[in-house]
Amino acid sequence: KEQEVREKRLNAMKYKILMAEQKNLKTREKTTEQMVETIRRIINDEAKKNYWGDDMLIRTLRMENFRQFRGVTKVDFSCDPEKNVTIILGDNTFGKTTLLQAFNWCFYGKVHFDQRPDFLLNYDLSEEMRNGEQQIVEVEITVLHDGTEYVITRTQRYTWANGSVRGESVPTIKVSYKQEDGQTESVKPAQVDNVVNN
């Protein structure tokens, strides 16, 4: 069914391009460069209308005290239909893989690190903690899906007690979305997994 819908959308776009070409063959009012621009515009307009809303777009990733990212670190991803690539560059050990792990942890509660995979709190921050102090590790991802903005947040609290820092055994996850009127609505805890996985 989804394949049929995509084919119909593609055929509708092809038809618009064909009509523009036929019109120009009759009138010859546009140069080749102008026709190329017209076709590019048709493709972009159709992509925005028909395809963009079906996919999930990642808007932002915000991390707090997640592994080597001490404090709050935010990455904004391009959602521009024409400039839709965000490139992340960095030397080895500067956190590119940790960014990927932040997505895994926020969405699925899992990480794959070679050293201390169960300890997500920034090491330097954990070394500075004293008895009774608490810190949090938090990853928040904002996505746009089918025209609705969702915010997925996973948080784990770490506490210094009895000479060591330990994290909660079960991190919390929250999902909220913006309604058409701009108000934020929280997803019920029982429905969080369904929303994240769909």
Short mmCIF file of the C-alpha atoms (twelve columns), coordinates in Angstrom:
data_MODEL
# 
_entry.id   MODEL 
# 
loop_
_atom_site.group_PDB 
_atom_site.id 
_atom_site.type_symbol 
_atom_site.label_atom_id 
_atom_site.label_alt_id 
_atom_site.label_comp_id 
_atom_site.label_asym_id 
_atom_site.label_seq_id 
_atom_site.Cartn_x 
_atom_site.Cartn_y 
_atom_site.Cartn_z 
_atom_site.pdbx_PDB_model_num 
ATOM 1   C CA . LYS A 1   0.000  0.000  0.000   1 
ATOM 2   C CA . GLU A 2   2.750  2.470  0.957   1 
ATOM 3   C CA . GLN A 3   4.601  1.630  -2.259  1 
ATOM 4   C CA . GLU A 4   1.446  2.412  -4.272  1 
ATOM 5   C CA . VAL A 5   1.107  5.798  -2.573  1 
ATOM 6   C CA . ARG A 6   4.729  6.647  -3.312  1 
ATOM 7   C CA . GLU A 7   4.320  5.615  -6.958  1 
ATOM 8   C CA . LYS A 8   1.230  7.819  -7.299  1 
ATOM 9   C CA . ARG A 9   3.105  10.764 -5.824  1 
ATOM 10  C CA . LEU A 10  6.049  10.172 -8.121  1 
ATOM 11  C CA . ASN A 11  3.748  9.909  -11.152 1 
ATOM 12  C CA . ALA A 12  2.012  13.162 -10.173 1 
ATOM 13  C CA . MET A 13  5.402  14.895 -10.015 1 
ATOM 14  C CA . LYS A 14  6.425  13.429 -13.393 1 
ATOM 15  C CA . TYR A 15  3.146  14.677 -14.885 1 
ATOM 16  C CA . LYS A 16  3.797  18.234 -13.661 1 
ATOM 17  C CA . ILE A 17  7.288  18.165 -15.163 1 
ATOM 18  C CA . LEU A 18  5.967  16.792 -18.460 1 
ATOM 19  C CA . MET A 19  3.272  19.494 -18.615 1 
ATOM 20  C CA . ALA A 20  5.844  22.234 -17.987 1 
ATOM 21  C CA . GLU A 21  8.092  20.820 -20.719 1 
ATOM 22  C CA . GLN A 22  5.218  20.549 -23.222 1 
ATOM 23  C CA . LYS A 23  4.094  24.091 -22.513 1 
ATOM 24  C CA . ASN A 24  7.615  25.386 -23.111 1 
ATOM 25  C CA . LEU A 25  7.932  23.392 -26.348 1 
ATOM 26  C CA . LYS A 26  4.881  25.253 -27.666 1 
ATOM 27  C CA . THR A 27  5.759  28.737 -26.437 1 
ATOM 28  C CA . ARG A 28  9.583  28.630 -26.270 1 
ATOM 29  C CA . GLU A 29  9.359  31.346 -23.622 1 
ATOM 30  C CA . LYS A 30  11.974 29.803 -21.323 1 
ATOM 31  C CA . THR A 31  15.647 29.112 -21.903 1 
ATOM 32  C CA . THR A 32  17.170 25.732 -21.063 1 
ATOM 33  C CA . GLU A 33  18.507 27.147 -17.788 1 
ATOM 34  C CA . GLN A 34  15.069 28.517 -16.898 1 
ATOM 35  C CA . MET A 35  13.473 25.140 -17.633 1 
ATOM 36  C CA . VAL A 36  16.029 23.366 -15.477 1 
ATOM 37  C CA . GLU A 37  15.163 25.786 -12.661 1 
ATOM 38  C CA . THR A 38  11.420 25.198 -13.219 1 
ATOM 39  C CA . ILE A 39  11.881 21.419 -13.017 1 
ATOM 40  C CA . ARG A 40  14.073 21.741 -9.916  1 
ATOM 41  C CA . ARG A 41  11.374 23.870 -8.279  1 
ATOM 42  C CA . ILE A 42  8.660  21.310 -9.133  1 
ATOM 43  C CA . ILE A 43  10.734 18.499 -7.631  1 
ATOM 44  C CA . ASN A 44  11.474 20.489 -4.461  1 
ATOM 45  C CA . ASP A 45  7.849  21.570 -4.036  1 
ATOM 46  C CA . GLU A 46  6.590  18.023 -4.452  1 
ATOM 47  C CA . ALA A 47  9.251  16.677 -2.100  1 
ATOM 48  C CA . LYS A 48  8.217  19.177 0.578   1 
ATOM 49  C CA . LYS A 49  4.528  18.398 0.107   1 
ATOM 50  C CA . ASN A 50  4.521  14.685 -0.378  1 
ATOM 51  C CA . TYR A 51  7.613  13.128 1.088   1 
ATOM 52  C CA . TRP A 52  8.974  15.356 3.824   1 
ATOM 53  C CA . GLY A 53  6.072  14.773 6.219   1 
ATOM 54  C CA . ASP A 54  6.333  10.982 5.991   1 
ATOM 55  C CA . ASP A 55  9.858  10.752 7.355   1 
ATOM 56  C CA . MET A 56  11.225 11.483 10.773  1 
ATOM 57  C CA . LEU A 57  13.558 14.455 10.885  1 
ATOM 58  C CA . ILE A 58  15.942 14.851 13.788  1 
ATOM 59  C CA . ARG A 59  16.011 18.501 14.867  1 
ATOM 60  C CA . THR A 60  18.252 18.514 17.925  1 
ATOM 61  C CA . LEU A 61  20.312 16.338 20.215  1 
ATOM 62  C CA . ARG A 62  20.984 17.719 23.695  1 
ATOM 63  C CA . MET A 63  23.272 15.895 26.119  1 
ATOM 64  C CA . GLU A 64  23.997 16.704 29.728  1 
ATOM 65  C CA . ASN A 65  27.028 15.113 31.396  1 
ATOM 66  C CA . PHE A 66  26.940 12.190 28.949  1 
ATOM 67  C CA . ARG A 67  30.359 10.511 28.980  1 
ATOM 68  C CA . GLN A 68  33.002 12.995 27.728  1 
ATOM 69  C CA . PHE A 69  30.399 15.725 27.168  1 
ATOM 70  C CA . ARG A 70  30.454 17.603 30.483  1 
ATOM 71  C CA . GLY A 71  27.679 20.118 31.086  1 
ATOM 72  C CA . VAL A 72  25.138 20.728 28.334  1 
ATOM 73  C CA . THR A 73  26.070 20.074 24.722  1 
ATOM 74  C CA . LYS A 74  23.551 20.660 21.949  1 
ATOM 75  C CA . VAL A 75  23.721 19.681 18.285  1 
ATOM 76  C CA . ASP A 76  21.258 21.229 15.811  1 
ATOM 77  C CA . PHE A 77  20.583 19.154 12.707  1 
ATOM 78  C CA . SER A 78  19.531 20.629 9.388   1 
ATOM 79  C CA . CYS A 79  15.855 20.179 8.530   1 
ATOM 80  C CA . ASP A 80  16.109 22.331 5.405   1 
ATOM 81  C CA . PRO A 81  14.773 20.310 2.429   1 
ATOM 82  C CA . GLU A 82  17.482 21.718 0.165   1 
ATOM 83  C CA . LYS A 83  20.399 21.616 2.616   1 
ATOM 84  C CA . ASN A 84  19.464 18.559 4.635   1 
ATOM 85  C CA . VAL A 85  22.857 17.146 5.591   1 
ATOM 86  C CA . THR A 86  24.618 17.781 8.879   1 
ATOM 87  C CA . ILE A 87  28.268 16.784 8.959   1 
ATOM 88  C CA . ILE A 88  29.985 16.037 12.243  1 
ATOM 89  C CA . LEU A 89  33.765 16.136 12.111  1 
ATOM 90  C CA . GLY A 90  36.264 15.488 14.850  1 
ATOM 91  C CA . ASP A 91  39.511 13.790 15.710  1 
ATOM 92  C CA . ASN A 92  39.566 10.300 17.180  1 
ATOM 93  C CA . THR A 93  38.340 10.115 20.801  1 
ATOM 94  C CA . PHE A 94  36.573 13.490 20.574  1 
ATOM 95  C CA . GLY A 95  33.039 12.073 20.807  1 
ATOM 96  C CA . LYS A 96  31.646 11.174 17.372  1 
ATOM 97  C CA . THR A 97  30.858 7.614  18.461  1 
ATOM 98  C CA . THR A 98  29.550 8.916  21.775  1 
ATOM 99  C CA . LEU A 99  27.015 11.018 19.835  1 
ATOM 100 C CA . LEU A 100 25.761 7.821  18.203  1 
ATOM 101 C CA . GLN A 101 25.619 6.115  21.594  1 
ATOM 102 C CA . ALA A 102 23.592 9.051  22.941  1 
ATOM 103 C CA . PHE A 103 20.942 8.302  20.304  1 
ATOM 104 C CA . ASN A 104 20.988 4.587  21.209  1 
ATOM 105 C CA . TRP A 105 20.614 5.336  24.897  1 
ATOM 106 C CA . CYS A 106 17.870 7.924  24.487  1 
ATOM 107 C CA . PHE A 107 15.782 5.817  22.110  1 
ATOM 108 C CA . TYR A 108 16.450 2.291  23.399  1 
ATOM 109 C CA . GLY A 109 18.177 2.557  26.789  1 
ATOM 110 C CA . LYS A 110 21.268 0.721  25.480  1 
ATOM 111 C CA . VAL A 111 24.886 1.709  24.874  1 
ATOM 112 C CA . HIS A 112 27.942 -0.127 23.579  1 
ATOM 113 C CA . PHE A 113 31.121 1.260  25.124  1 
ATOM 114 C CA . ASP A 114 34.317 -0.734 25.624  1 
ATOM 115 C CA . GLN A 115 35.154 0.802  29.010  1 
ATOM 116 C CA . ARG A 116 32.605 0.989  31.846  1 
ATOM 117 C CA . PRO A 117 29.528 0.673  29.609  1 
ATOM 118 C CA . ASP A 118 27.139 1.005  32.565  1 
ATOM 119 C CA . PHE A 119 28.666 4.283  33.784  1 
ATOM 120 C CA . LEU A 120 27.440 7.183  31.621  1 
ATOM 121 C CA . LEU A 121 28.225 10.119 33.913  1 
ATOM 122 C CA . ASN A 122 31.118 12.336 32.825  1 
ATOM 123 C CA . TYR A 123 34.218 10.906 34.563  1 
ATOM 124 C CA . ASP A 124 35.681 14.270 35.591  1 
ATOM 125 C CA . LEU A 125 32.387 15.340 37.128  1 
ATOM 126 C CA . SER A 126 32.072 12.058 39.020  1 
ATOM 127 C CA . GLU A 127 35.587 12.536 40.461  1 
ATOM 128 C CA . GLU A 128 34.567 15.940 41.861  1 
ATOM 129 C CA . MET A 129 31.421 14.659 43.602  1 
ATOM 130 C CA . ARG A 130 31.303 14.335 47.386  1 
ATOM 131 C CA . ASN A 131 29.183 12.304 49.788  1 
ATOM 132 C CA . GLY A 132 25.460 12.826 49.213  1 
ATOM 133 C CA . GLU A 133 25.846 14.851 46.008  1 
ATOM 134 C CA . GLN A 134 23.797 14.034 42.945  1 
ATOM 135 C CA . GLN A 135 24.287 14.678 39.239  1 
ATOM 136 C CA . ILE A 136 22.237 13.702 36.233  1 
ATOM 137 C CA . VAL A 137 22.983 12.299 32.830  1 
ATOM 138 C CA . GLU A 138 20.370 13.306 30.320  1 
ATOM 139 C CA . VAL A 139 19.906 12.955 26.581  1 
ATOM 140 C CA . GLU A 140 17.082 14.748 24.825  1 
ATOM 141 C CA . ILE A 141 16.228 14.308 21.146  1 
ATOM 142 C CA . THR A 142 13.738 16.504 19.326  1 
ATOM 143 C CA . VAL A 143 12.254 15.011 16.167  1 
ATOM 144 C CA . LEU A 144 9.630  16.027 13.648  1 
ATOM 145 C CA . HIS A 145 7.386  13.193 12.473  1 
ATOM 146 C CA . ASP A 146 4.274  13.578 10.315  1 
ATOM 147 C CA . GLY A 147 4.167  17.285 11.119  1 
ATOM 148 C CA . THR A 148 4.314  16.765 14.903  1 
ATOM 149 C CA . GLU A 149 7.307  17.713 17.040  1 
ATOM 150 C CA . TYR A 150 8.246  15.088 19.637  1 
ATOM 151 C CA . VAL A 151 10.761 15.447 22.483  1 
ATOM 152 C CA . ILE A 152 12.238 12.222 23.867  1 
ATOM 153 C CA . THR A 153 14.223 12.540 27.095  1 
ATOM 154 C CA . ARG A 154 16.070 9.819  29.007  1 
ATOM 155 C CA . THR A 155 17.535 10.717 32.412  1 
ATOM 156 C CA . GLN A 156 19.661 8.821  34.907  1 
ATOM 157 C CA . ARG A 157 20.504 10.197 38.355  1 
ATOM 158 C CA . TYR A 158 23.925 9.473  39.885  1 
ATOM 159 C CA . THR A 159 24.604 9.701  43.617  1 
ATOM 160 C CA . TRP A 160 27.803 9.629  45.674  1 
ATOM 161 C CA . ALA A 161 27.276 7.270  48.590  1 
ATOM 162 C CA . ASN A 162 29.546 5.024  50.650  1 
ATOM 163 C CA . GLY A 163 32.679 6.173  48.830  1 
ATOM 164 C CA . SER A 164 31.524 5.686  45.245  1 
ATOM 165 C CA . VAL A 165 29.252 7.105  42.582  1 
ATOM 166 C CA . ARG A 166 26.379 4.932  41.408  1 
ATOM 167 C CA . GLY A 167 23.641 5.466  38.868  1 
ATOM 168 C CA . GLU A 168 19.990 4.603  39.219  1 
ATOM 169 C CA . SER A 169 19.331 1.072  38.059  1 
ATOM 170 C CA . VAL A 170 16.482 2.174  35.800  1 
ATOM 171 C CA . PRO A 171 16.756 5.509  33.967  1 
ATOM 172 C CA . THR A 172 13.545 7.429  33.337  1 
ATOM 173 C CA . ILE A 173 12.222 8.165  29.870  1 
ATOM 174 C CA . LYS A 174 9.690  10.842 28.972  1 
ATOM 175 C CA . VAL A 175 8.093  11.667 25.635  1 
ATOM 176 C CA . SER A 176 6.100  14.787 24.885  1 
ATOM 177 C CA . TYR A 177 4.732  16.370 21.740  1 
ATOM 178 C CA . LYS A 178 3.460  19.741 20.637  1 
ATOM 179 C CA . GLN A 179 -0.220 19.979 19.821  1 
ATOM 180 C CA . GLU A 180 -1.517 22.161 16.981  1 
ATOM 181 C CA . ASP A 181 -2.240 24.980 19.460  1 
ATOM 182 C CA . GLY A 182 1.422  24.951 20.581  1 
ATOM 183 C CA . GLN A 183 0.727  23.343 23.960  1 
ATOM 184 C CA . THR A 184 2.994  20.493 25.039  1 
ATOM 185 C CA . GLU A 185 1.357  17.199 25.929  1 
ATOM 186 C CA . SER A 186 3.123  14.327 27.710  1 
ATOM 187 C CA . VAL A 187 2.759  10.795 26.426  1 
ATOM 188 C CA . LYS A 188 1.466  8.396  29.074  1 
ATOM 189 C CA . PRO A 189 4.252  6.167  30.464  1 
ATOM 190 C CA . ALA A 190 2.484  3.016  29.234  1 
ATOM 191 C CA . GLN A 191 2.575  4.352  25.648  1 
ATOM 192 C CA . VAL A 192 6.190  5.631  25.577  1 
ATOM 193 C CA . ASP A 193 7.722  2.480  24.048  1 
ATOM 194 C CA . ASN A 194 5.069  2.402  21.342  1 
ATOM 195 C CA . VAL A 195 5.676  6.042  20.411  1 
ATOM 196 C CA . VAL A 196 9.491  5.702  20.386  1 
ATOM 197 C CA . ASN A 197 9.491  2.507  18.338  1 
ATOM 198 C CA . ASN A 198 6.983  3.712  15.760  1 
# 
